[in-house]
């Protein structure tokens, strides 16, 4: 598997941005190290281009007739190698060279059916879809590994997804134009497509883990057999006698949840990562209300008795450390222990001079991050993607900033999901 051509560009007129992107991918396709016969395109656009999505897809499809399959979505921000675009009209594109029998594009009009053994899947979802968490779990159960990666569309205008299977693989696609709203879409991959994926959290625990002793729906009434509100006030060192100060602290606080053993958890306590923040088994959710009468706390998820809960806050330093960690883990897993001299030279080059190199064994990468993580949370514009580049290396990368992130069979918040396509 060769390097995947990719490009990104921003311009008030989408045709100009598309021209910049096409120039980049065509230049790369002429190089020996890059794929020159791509079949699958991953396309992400900011919501400034949402109204022009069909025109953009039609234009790029006509300019790249060799690409038969398309997948992607819209975001309030999009990502590419070393750069992110927030609150500006932009698009990014990556062309994947994969045998057409090793993947399938699916959508609401052409769901993933029999005849293809999915090992994992890239999933884009509409956040307005009813019972979305259950649909994600159901989709994960239809893959052999149970692992999904992707995220929920984010837009201040129209929610949309790209899904086109133009090579005839998808029965039921018919004359669909390839733009969808609602439900799930994406690409399912066979086991022969080598993928490595990691989840990075962006929140730091500010309390120990508590056992959810009693609760109903999304309301926690007892933690460790004590009134939940009393436990929270003690952990956060606040008092309702000083409501303004207490409200300020509560607004900055979230909860980390781990499901009860046997329900997707991996132990009896909330997992803490090596960088001090949550592990990937923890789901971060908002506190949405307090009930002084019942001494209860309401959170934005359904609760189960036996769950573990820890109060947490967003922490930029912990987020940076954990993002660096997952990139290092991916590199360690993929790069061989012994490299030829030319490969060592390429990998040792300064970031300013380095270029994507097959020795890294990464053909391309997809990064889906929470829309609340980008920009200032990491110290400035594009800082998050610059961390990825420094830690992972200079590799083809596309992605978007989501209103919820998908990894395994879970729907996350305030996380990043980094997935790479590994070369042979």
C-alpha positions in Angstrom: 0.0 0.0 0.0 1.4 3.3 -1.1 0.9 6.8 0.5 -2.5 8.2 0.1 -2.6 11.5 -1.9 -4.3 14.3 0.1 -4.9 18.0 0.0 -6.6 20.8 1.8 -7.6 24.4 1.0 -9.7 27.3 2.1 -11.4 30.0 0.0 -14.7 32.0 0.0 -15.5 30.3 -3.3 -15.6 26.6 -3.1 -14.3 26.1 -6.7 -11.1 27.9 -5.8 -10.6 25.7 -2.7 -11.4 22.6 -4.8 -8.8 23.7 -7.4 -6.1 24.0 -4.7 -7.0 20.5 -3.4 -7.0 18.9 -6.8 -3.6 20.5 -7.6 -2.1 19.0 -4.5 -3.5 15.4 -5.0 -2.5 15.4 -8.7 1.0 16.5 -7.9 1.3 13.7 -5.3 -0.1 11.1 -7.6 2.7 11.8 -10.0 5.3 10.8 -7.3 6.5 7.2 -7.0 5.8 6.9 -3.3 2.1 7.9 -3.6 -0.9 5.9 -4.9 -1.8 6.7 -8.5 -4.9 4.5 -8.9 -7.1 5.5 -5.9 -10.6 4.1 -5.6 -12.0 5.6 -2.4 -12.1 9.3 -1.4 -12.6 10.7 2.1 -14.0 14.2 1.9 -14.6 16.7 4.7 -16.0 20.2 4.3 -16.7 23.0 6.8 -20.3 24.1 7.3 -19.7 27.2 5.2 -19.8 24.9 2.2 -22.9 22.9 3.4 -25.2 24.5 0.9 -22.8 23.7 -1.9 -22.1 20.1 -0.9 -23.8 18.5 -3.9 -22.0 20.8 -6.3 -18.6 20.1 -4.6 -19.2 16.3 -4.8 -20.3 16.5 -8.4 -17.3 18.6 -9.4 -14.7 16.5 -7.6 -16.2 13.3 -8.9 -16.0 14.6 -12.5 -12.4 15.8 -12.0 -11.4 12.4 -10.5 -13.3 9.8 -12.5 -11.0 7.0 -11.4 -12.3 7.4 -7.9 -15.5 5.3 -7.6 -16.4 5.6 -4.0 -16.8 8.6 -1.7 -17.5 9.1 2.0 -17.3 12.0 4.4 -19.3 14.6 6.2 -19.5 18.3 7.4 -17.9 19.9 10.4 -17.7 23.2 12.1 -14.0 22.6 11.6 -11.9 20.2 9.5 -8.4 18.8 9.9 -5.5 17.9 7.7 -1.8 17.3 8.2 -0.5 20.1 10.5 -3.5 22.3 10.0 -7.1 22.9 11.1 -9.8 25.1 9.6 -12.4 26.6 12.0 -15.1 29.1 11.1 -13.9 29.5 7.5 -14.9 27.9 4.1 -12.6 25.0 3.6 -12.4 21.3 2.5 -9.9 18.5 2.7 -9.7 15.3 0.6 -7.7 12.0 0.9 -7.6 9.4 -1.9 -7.2 5.8 -0.7 -5.9 3.1 -3.0 -7.6 -0.1 -1.8 -8.9 -3.1 -3.6 -12.6 -2.6 -4.2 -13.4 -6.0 -2.6 -11.8 -5.0 0.7 -14.3 -2.2 1.6 -17.9 -1.2 1.2 -19.5 2.3 1.4 -22.9 2.2 3.2 -25.6 4.7 3.8 -29.3 4.9 4.8 -30.4 3.9 1.3 -27.8 1.3 0.9 -27.1 -0.3 4.3 -24.3 -2.7 4.9 -25.9 -6.1 4.0 -24.9 -9.6 3.4 -22.1 -10.6 1.1 -19.4 -8.5 2.8 -17.6 -9.5 6.0 -16.9 -6.2 7.7 -14.0 -6.2 10.2 -14.3 -2.6 11.2 -15.9 0.6 9.9 -15.5 4.4 9.6 -18.8 5.9 10.6 -20.3 9.3 10.1 -23.6 10.0 11.9 -26.2 12.7 12.1 -26.4 13.9 15.8 -30.2 14.5 15.4 -30.8 10.8 14.8 -33.1 9.1 17.3 -31.6 6.3 19.4 -28.1 7.1 18.0 -26.2 5.3 20.7 -28.2 2.1 20.1 -27.6 2.4 16.4 -23.8 2.7 17.0 -23.8 -0.4 19.2 -25.8 -2.3 16.6 -23.4 -1.2 13.8 -20.4 -2.3 15.9 -22.0 -5.7 16.5 -22.2 -6.2 12.7 -18.4 -6.0 12.4 -16.1 -8.9 13.4 -13.9 -6.7 15.6 -16.7 -4.7 17.2 -14.6 -1.6 16.5 -15.9 1.6 14.8 -14.2 4.9 14.4 -15.6 8.2 13.3 -17.9 10.9 14.6 -21.1 12.9 14.5 -21.5 15.7 11.9 -21.3 19.2 13.3 -22.8 22.2 11.6 -24.4 25.5 12.3 -26.5 25.1 9.1 -27.2 21.8 7.4 -26.1 18.3 8.7 -25.0 16.1 5.8 -22.9 13.1 4.9 -21.3 12.0 1.6 -21.8 8.4 0.6 -21.3 7.2 -2.9 -20.6 3.6 -4.2 -20.2 4.3 -7.9 -18.5 1.0 -8.8 -21.7 -1.1 -8.4 -20.8 -2.6 -5.1 -23.8 -1.0 -3.4 -27.2 -2.5 -4.2 -29.9 0.0 -3.6 -27.9 3.1 -4.2 -29.7 3.7 -7.4 -29.7 7.2 -8.7 -29.0 8.7 -5.2 -26.9 11.9 -5.6 -24.7 10.9 -2.7 -25.7 13.5 -0.1 -27.6 12.3 3.0 -29.0 13.6 6.2 -30.0 11.5 9.2 -28.8 8.1 10.3 -25.3 6.5 9.7 -23.1 6.3 6.7 -19.4 5.4 6.1 -17.1 2.8 4.9 -16.8 -0.8 6.2 -13.4 -2.5 5.8 -12.4 -6.1 5.5 -9.8 -7.7 7.8 -7.2 -7.4 5.1 -7.2 -3.6 5.5 -4.7 -3.0 8.3 -5.9 -0.3 10.7 -4.5 1.0 14.0 -6.7 3.2 16.1 -6.4 5.0 19.5 -8.7 7.2 21.6 -7.3 10.3 23.5 -9.2 11.9 26.3 -9.1 15.6 27.1 -10.4 15.6 30.7 -8.6 15.2 34.1 -10.2 13.6 37.1 -10.7 15.9 40.0 -12.1 13.3 42.3 -11.8 9.6 43.0 -14.2 7.2 41.4 -17.5 6.6 43.1 -19.9 3.7 42.7 -23.4 4.6 41.5 -25.5 3.2 44.2 -28.9 4.5 43.1 -30.3 6.5 40.2 -33.1 6.6 37.7 -32.7 7.3 33.9 -30.1 10.1 33.9 -30.4 11.2 37.6 -27.8 10.1 40.2 -29.3 9.9 43.6 -26.7 8.0 45.6 -22.9 7.7 45.2 -21.2 5.2 47.5 -24.6 5.1 49.4 -24.4 8.9 50.1 -26.5 11.6 48.5 -24.9 12.3 45.1 -25.2 16.1 45.5 -23.4 16.0 48.8 -20.6 13.9 47.4 -20.2 16.3 44.5 -20.1 19.4 46.7 -17.4 17.8 48.9 -15.3 16.6 46.0 -15.4 20.0 44.3 -15.0 21.9 47.6 -18.0 24.2 47.0 -21.1 25.0 49.0 -24.6 26.0 47.9 -24.4 28.8 50.5 -22.2 30.5 48.0 -24.3 29.9 44.8 -22.4 32.1 42.4 -19.0 30.5 43.1 -20.6 27.0 43.2 -22.3 27.5 39.9 -19.1 28.6 38.2 -17.3 25.5 39.4 -20.2 23.2 38.4 -20.4 24.6 34.9 -16.7 23.8 34.4 -17.2 20.2 35.7 -18.1 17.1 33.8 -18.5 13.4 34.8 -16.5 10.4 33.6 -18.6 7.3 33.5 -17.5 3.7 33.2 -20.2 1.1 32.6 -20.7 -1.7 35.0 -18.5 -4.8 34.5 -20.0 -6.9 31.7 -21.5 -3.9 30.0 -18.6 -2.6 28.1 -16.3 -1.7 31.0 -12.9 -3.2 31.7 -12.7 -3.3 35.5 -14.2 -2.2 38.8 -12.9 1.4 38.8 -12.6 4.3 36.4 -9.5 3.8 34.3 -6.8 6.5 34.7 -4.3 6.7 31.8 -0.5 7.1 32.1 -0.8 10.8 31.4 -3.0 11.2 34.4 -6.3 11.5 32.6 -9.1 9.0 31.7 -8.5 5.9 29.8 -10.5 5.0 26.7 -13.1 3.0 28.7 -14.4 6.2 30.3 -17.2 8.2 28.7 -17.3 11.9 29.6 -20.7 13.5 29.9 -22.1 16.9 30.9 -23.8 17.7 34.3 -27.2 19.1 33.2 -28.9 19.8 36.5 -28.9 19.7 40.3 -31.8 18.7 42.5 -31.3 20.1 46.0 -34.6 18.6 47.2 -33.5 15.0 46.4 -29.8 15.8 46.8 -29.4 14.4 43.3 -27.3 15.2 40.2 -28.5 14.9 36.6 -26.1 14.0 33.7 -26.5 13.7 29.9 -26.6 9.9 29.6 -28.7 7.0 30.8 -27.2 5.5 34.0 -27.0 1.9 35.2 -26.6 0.7 38.8 -23.0 -0.3 39.5 -21.5 2.3 37.1 -18.3 4.1 38.3 -18.4 7.9 38.2 -15.7 10.5 38.7 -16.0 14.2 38.5 -13.6 15.8 36.0 -12.6 19.0 34.2 -11.2 19.8 30.8 -7.4 20.1 31.1 -5.2 21.3 28.2 -2.0 19.9 29.5 -3.4 16.4 30.1 -5.0 16.5 26.6 -1.6 17.4 25.0 0.2 14.7 26.9 -2.4 12.0 26.1 -2.5 13.0 22.4 1.3 12.7 22.3 1.1 9.3 24.0 -1.4 7.7 21.5 0.7 9.0 18.5 3.8 7.4 20.1 2.0 4.1 20.6 0.9 4.0 17.0 4.4 4.7 15.8 5.9 2.1 18.1 3.4 -0.5 16.9 4.0 0.2 13.2 7.6 1.1 12.7 10.0 -1.9 12.4 12.7 -2.4 15.0 15.4 -2.2 12.3 15.4 0.3 9.5 17.6 0.7 6.4 19.9 3.8 6.4 17.7 5.7 3.9 14.6 5.2 6.1 16.5 6.3 9.2 17.6 9.4 7.4 14.0 10.2 6.4 12.6 9.6 9.8 15.4 11.6 11.5 14.8 14.7 9.3 13.7 17.9 11.0 9.9 18.6 10.9 10.5 21.5 8.6 12.3 19.3 6.0 10.5 16.0 6.6 8.0 14.5 4.1 5.7 11.6 4.3 7.8 8.4 3.9 6.7 4.7 3.4 9.2 3.7 6.2 6.7 5.0 8.7 4.3 2.2 7.4 1.4 4.7 7.5 -0.4 5.2 4.2 -2.8 7.8 5.6 -4.6 8.8 8.8 -8.1 10.0 9.8 -8.4 12.2 12.9 -11.8 13.0 14.4 -11.7 15.4 17.4 -14.3 17.1 19.5 -15.3 20.6 18.3 -14.6 21.8 21.8 -11.0 20.6 21.7 -9.6 22.6 18.7 -7.9 25.9 18.7 -7.5 27.7 22.0 -7.8 24.5 24.1 -4.4 23.4 22.8 -2.8 26.9 22.8 -3.6 28.4 19.4 -4.9 27.8 15.9 -3.9 24.4 14.5 -2.0 23.5 17.7 -3.8 20.2 18.1 -2.8 19.1 14.6 0.7 20.3 15.1 1.0 18.1 18.1 -0.2 15.1 16.0 2.4 15.9 13.3 5.3 16.2 15.7 4.4 13.1 17.6 3.1 10.8 14.7 5.3 12.2 11.9 4.5 13.9 8.7 1.8 11.6 7.2 -1.3 12.1 4.9 -4.1 13.0 7.2 -7.7 14.3 7.0 -10.5 14.6 9.5 -13.1 16.8 11.1 -14.2 18.3 14.4 -17.3 16.5 15.5 -20.2 17.0 17.9 -19.5 13.5 19.3 -16.7 11.0 18.6 -17.2 7.3 17.8 -14.7 4.6 18.9 -15.5 0.9 19.4 -19.2 0.8 20.2 -19.2 4.0 22.2 -20.2 7.6 21.6 -17.6 9.9 23.3 -17.3 13.6 24.1 -14.2 15.8 24.5 -12.0 13.1 22.9 -9.9 12.6 19.8 -10.0 9.4 17.7 -6.9 8.8 15.6 -6.9 5.9 13.1 -4.1 5.1 10.6 -4.1 2.8 7.5 -0.9 0.7 7.8 1.1 -0.3 4.8 2.4 -3.8 4.2 
